Amino acid sequence: MNILNDNVRLEPLNQSDWALFLEMNQCQNVMHYVYDCLPLDVLSANFSRRIAKTSCMSESWHFSITDAETDEKVGNIGIQLLDKKRRVGEVGFMLKLQAQGKGYASHALKLLVEYAFEALAIQELIAICATDNVSSYKLLEKVGFTRVRVMAKNTMIKGVLVDDYVYSITNLSSG
């Protein structure tokens, strides 16, 4: 199963995505607003969970982001179901440093939101980002997410608890 437009293609994560996953998760510049870099064994376990087979009944869906023209893999994006009954999920995305600022995340996030609402019957998606991560929250707003609150001292980055914004987008086409 591929999800695509003229700019990007989303494909379920698989073992061939490990090198990029590791590169992004160990890059200090990429992780600057996310969280502290994790040990290799934790990264490996996280990756293994993300490459498990999924269906519309799963509780998470993880994809590689590929440039549709060059076939270069540029990042990852995914959804974790937070509330099965209410169909609320959290979206997260990460791009390698050289791919940032080129529109990949915007195209991928639009595709993922559409997929979540239409194919997975998700009713609401939330996203959490550091209040200092201007690029991420501007992207979320561009795609249609609305800031709903601030979580003070929510995420530990380099030994400091930082504030996070919570964003939300609702499936307006559902019942």
N, C-alpha and C positions, 0 to 999 in steps of 0.2 A: 504494500500500500504506500503510495506516494501522494503527497499533497503539494501542489505546485501552482505557480503563476509564471509570467514571463521572466521574472527576476531570480526567484529562489525555488528550491525544491526541498521539502521536508521528507525525510525517510526515517523509519524506525532505527534507533541506535543499534549498532551491531559491533562485534569484536574489532572490526577494522577502524572503528572510531576511537579506540583506546588512546592512541598517540596524541590526537588532538585534544581529547578530554584531559589527559595528563598535562599537556603543554599549557592549556588555559588555566587549569587549577593550580599549577605551580608558578605561574607568572605573577610576580608581585604587582605589576601595573594593571593586569586584568582583575586581580583579586582585591585591589585597593579599597573598593567600596562594598565588597561582598562579605567576606569573613577571612579569618586567618587561614593560611595555607595548611592543608591537612596532611598527616603522615601518609605514606604510600599505601600502607595496608588499608587505611580507612578509604582512601580514594578508590582503591581496587574493589573494595566491597560495595561502595556507592555505585560504581560503574556497573558491576555485575548485576545489581538490582535493576538498573536502568535498561539493560539489554534483554531482560526477560520478555518472553512473548506476551503480547497484550491483545485485548479484544475490547469491545465497547463496554464490557462488564468489569474491566480492570479498574484499579484504583490509581494508576499512574500511566502516563504516556510520554515517552521521551524520543526526541528526533534530532538528527543531525541537520544542519542548515548548509545547503550546497548552492553555490553560484550556478544558476541554470545555464549560463553561457559557457563558462570555463570548466565546470564540474569540480571546482575546488571546494572542499569542505571548509567552512569558515566559522562554524560555531555549533552550539547545541541549544535546544529549546524544549520545554516540557511542561506538563501539567501534573500536579499531585492532587487527587481528590481529598478534600478536607472533611466534607460532610456528605456522606453517601445519600442520605434521605433527601436533603435539600438540593443535592447536586451542585455543591460549591467546590470549586477547585482553585488552587494557587498556581500561577504561571511563573516560570523562571526562565531566564535566557542568559547566554554568555557567548561572546564573540572573541576570537583571537584578536590580539592587539592590532595587527595589520588590516583587519577587516572592519574595524570600528569606524563609524562616521561615514559609511558608504551606502547606507540604506538597507543593508541586509536585515538588521533587526526589525525595522519597521515592516518590511514585506513579510518576514517570517511571523511576526506577532499578529499581523492582520490575518494571515492564513490560519494560524493556530486558533485564534478567537472564533473565526468562522467554522472551523472544523469542530471545535469544542461545543459550540451551540447547535450546529446542524447534525453532526454525526454522533456525538456523545451525549446529547441532551443535557449538557451542563447549563445551569440556570444563572450562575454568577461565577465570574473569575475575579480573583484578587491578585495583586502583586505587591510585594514589599521591597522597598529600596531605601538605602541610606539617604537622609535628608541632604547630604552633601553631594549625592550622585545626580547632578543636574541633567546629564545626558539621558540617564534612565528615566527620570520622572518626566522629562519633556517628551520622550518617546511614548511613554504610557499615555500621556495627555493627548498626543497627536493621534494615537490609535483609538481614542475614545474613552479611556479610563478616567475616572474621577477620583480625586483625592478625598478620602473619607475620614482619616484621622492620623495622628502622630503617635507613635509608640516610643516614649522616652526611654533612653538607655536600654535599647532592645537587643543590640547585636555587639558582640565583642570583636573588635578589630585592633590588632596590635596592642592588646592589653587595655584598651579603652572601650567603655560601653558607649555606643553611638545611637543617636535617635534615628528611627526609621519612619517613612511615610507608608501608609497603607492605601492602595488604590483599588478601585472596583469597576467592573463593567458588567452590566446585566443583560441577559438574553431577552430582548424586547419582543421577539417573535414567538415566544412560547405562550401557551394557554393563558 
